[in-house]
Amino acid sequence: MKPSPFSYHRPDSVDEALGLLTTLDDPKILAGGQSLMPMMNFRYVMPANLIDINRIEDLSRIEDAGDMLRIGAMARQRDLEFSDIVKARCPLLHAALLNVGHVQTRNRGTIGGSLSHLDPAAELPAALMALDATMHVGSKRGTRDVAIKDWAMGYMTPNLEMDEMLTAITIPVWPEGHGAGFVEFARRHGDFAMAGTAAMLALSPSGTIVRAALAVTGVDIGPVRLHDAEAMLTGQTPSDTLFADAAQTASAVPGLDDVHASKEYRQKLAIVMTRRALAQAHAQIQGGGDD
C-alpha cells in the first residue's frame, strides 16, 4: 500500500505551523514519522495535508530549568537518551528510552510524536505519568497546559484539538539520590510492551520511603498511575515483601483484550513488572542499579 494523496507543507517556525493547522483542511503533524508513515501507507490515516515540523529548531531544545526540565516536542529520542542533562536529572526518562523500539527508530522518533500518537503500550507516556509531567500545547488561539493525568482522552486520543500542536513538555525534577526503575515485557526486543512499569522511590535518611511514584503501560488504553501502591509504600522500609504487596495493586488496572494477550494476562504481567521496577529503583539508590 501507499499513502492516499496529500499536500505537503514544511513550516520554518512554530507560528507558521500553527497558522497552517488553522487554515488547512484535515491537517496532520509529521514529527519523527515512525508511527505515522506506516499508518499512512496502510491507509489507516489519510490526512489531506501533512505539516512537517522537522525544520523548527526551537522545538528540539533540552533545557535544565532548575527544578524543572523543559523538553521541546521535536527532541529526538536518541538525543534524549544521550543527554547528560536527562541522565543526571531525570534517570527514569533515560531508563524508559532504552526500551523504546530500536536505535533506528529512536534516531528519528521524537518525544512529542510518541505522546501525540499515544499508543497504549508506549513507554514514554508511562514514564511521564510517573513524573507528573505537563504538556504545553499551542494554537493560534493561544497556549494551554495539560497535566499528564488529563492527556489521554481515549484510545490513541490525546487532549489536542484539530488546530493545536504539542510544543513542549516540562518535568518536575526529583531530589538527588532518588532511584528510578523501568521494566517491561515484550515478545521481542523493540516491540511495544504487553505490560511495563515506571517506578521512582525516594528515601529518608533513616531509610524509609518518603515518596513513591508508579505508572504502568500496555495494560489499559493509556498509562495508569498506581496511587494505592504509592500509598502503601510511603512511610515503610523497603523490602521484597513490601514491593510484592504493593505490586498486587496493579491487578486492579482495567485490562485490554487483543490478539496478543488477554486482559487477565496483562494484569498478571503488570504485577510482576511493578515488583521488578520497584526493586530496580531501590537497587539504584543503594548503588547497585543501572546508571
Secondary structure in CASP SS format (residue, H / E / C, confidence):
PFRMAT SS
TARGET T0000
AUTHOR 0000-0000-0000
METHOD secondary structure of the structure
MODEL  1
M C 1.00
K C 1.00
P C 1.00
S C 1.00
P C 1.00
F C 1.00
S E 1.00
Y E 1.00
H E 1.00
R C 1.00
P C 1.00
D C 1.00
S C 1.00
V H 1.00
D H 1.00
E H 1.00
A H 1.00
L H 1.00
G H 1.00
L H 1.00
L H 1.00
T H 1.00
T H 1.00
L C 1.00
D C 1.00
D C 1.00
P E 1.00
K E 1.00
I E 1.00
L E 1.00
A C 1.00
G C 1.00
G C 1.00
Q C 1.00
S C 1.00
L H 1.00
M H 1.00
P H 1.00
M H 1.00
M H 1.00
N H 1.00
F C 1.00
R C 1.00
Y C 1.00
V C 1.00
M C 1.00
P C 1.00
A C 1.00
N E 1.00
L E 1.00
I E 1.00
D E 1.00
I C 1.00
N C 1.00
R C 1.00
I C 1.00
E H 1.00
D H 1.00
L H 1.00
S H 1.00
R C 1.00
I E 1.00
E E 1.00
D E 1.00
A C 1.00
G C 1.00
D C 1.00
M E 1.00
L E 1.00
R E 1.00
I E 1.00
G E 1.00
A C 1.00
M C 1.00
A C 1.00
R E 1.00
Q H 1.00
R H 1.00
D H 1.00
L H 1.00
E H 1.00
F C 1.00
S C 1.00
D H 1.00
I H 1.00
V H 1.00
K H 1.00
A H 1.00
R H 1.00
C C 1.00
P H 1.00
L H 1.00
L H 1.00
H H 1.00
A H 1.00
A H 1.00
L H 1.00
L C 1.00
N C 1.00
V C 1.00
G C 1.00
H C 1.00
V H 1.00
Q H 1.00
T H 1.00
R H 1.00
N H 1.00
R H 1.00
G C 1.00
T E 1.00
I H 1.00
G H 1.00
G H 1.00
S H 1.00
L H 1.00
S H 1.00
H H 1.00
L C 1.00
D C 1.00
P C 1.00
A C 1.00
A C 1.00
E H 1.00
L H 1.00
P H 1.00
A H 1.00
A H 1.00
L H 1.00
M H 1.00
A H 1.00
L C 1.00
D C 1.00
A C 1.00
T E 1.00
M E 1.00
H E 1.00
V E 1.00
G E 1.00
S E 1.00
K C 1.00
R C 1.00
G E 1.00
T E 1.00
R E 1.00
D E 1.00
V E 1.00
A E 1.00
I H 1.00
K H 1.00
D H 1.00
W C 1.00
A E 1.00
M E 1.00
G E 1.00
Y C 1.00
M C 1.00
T E 1.00
P E 1.00
N C 1.00
L C 1.00
E C 1.00
M C 1.00
D C 1.00
E C 1.00
M E 1.00
L E 1.00
T E 1.00
A E 1.00
I E 1.00
T E 1.00
I E 1.00
P E 1.00
V C 1.00
W C 1.00
P C 1.00
E C 1.00
G C 1.00
H C 1.00
G E 1.00
A E 1.00
G E 1.00
F E 1.00
V E 1.00
E E 1.00
F E 1.00
A C 1.00
R C 1.00
R C 1.00
H C 1.00
G C 1.00
D C 1.00
F C 1.00
A C 1.00
M C 1.00
A E 1.00
G E 1.00
T E 1.00
A E 1.00
A E 1.00
M E 1.00
L E 1.00
A E 1.00
L E 1.00
S C 1.00
P C 1.00
S C 1.00
G C 1.00
T C 1.00
I E 1.00
V E 1.00
R E 1.00
A E 1.00
A E 1.00
L E 1.00
A E 1.00
V E 1.00
T E 1.00
G C 1.00
V C 1.00
D C 1.00
I C 1.00
G C 1.00
P C 1.00
V E 1.00
R E 1.00
L C 1.00
H H 1.00
D H 1.00
A H 1.00
E H 1.00
A H 1.00
M H 1.00
L H 1.00
T C 1.00
G C 1.00
Q C 1.00
T C 1.00
P C 1.00
S C 1.00
D H 1.00
T H 1.00
L H 1.00
F H 1.00
A H 1.00
D H 1.00
A H 1.00
A H 1.00
Q H 1.00
T H 1.00
A H 1.00
S H 1.00
A H 1.00
V C 1.00
P C 1.00
G C 1.00
L C 1.00
D C 1.00
D C 1.00
V C 1.00
H C 1.00
A C 1.00
S C 1.00
K H 1.00
E H 1.00
Y H 1.00
R H 1.00
Q H 1.00
K H 1.00
L H 1.00
A H 1.00
I H 1.00
V H 1.00
M H 1.00
T H 1.00
R H 1.00
R H 1.00
A H 1.00
L H 1.00
A H 1.00
Q H 1.00
A H 1.00
H H 1.00
A H 1.00
Q H 1.00
I H 1.00
Q C 1.00
G C 1.00
G C 1.00
G C 1.00
D C 1.00
D C 1.00
END
